[in-house]
Amino acid sequence: MNRFTLVGSLAWLSLLLVTGSTKASSSDAWDEFRETLVQKCRAAANAGDDSLVQFEPFGSASYGVAIIYTPRGRQVCVMDKQSTELEITEPF
């Protein structure tokens, strides 16, 4: 194996390792985002842990969106991805 082949192989291996760890952390970051969205929306709706929450897995470019089902009705919850501030509708 010549020097250039070895360097090229090591470069590809490094790229694969970095790409794999990026995907893992991105997945972890999305999981954390969804958990924050669900927890904050449930709290804002005064809904228990057993209440159904449906959410768009990635939201829009700027917002996370969820629907919370409570005995009082459905509520739409929108969370800013940067600040994590949210707004929630009245039950309908």
Secondary structure, DSSP 8 states (H G I E B T S, - for coil): --HHHHHHHHHHHHHHHHHHHHHHHHHHHHHHHHHHHHHHHHHHTT--TTSEEEE-SS--SSEEEEEEEETTEEEEEEEETTT--EEE----
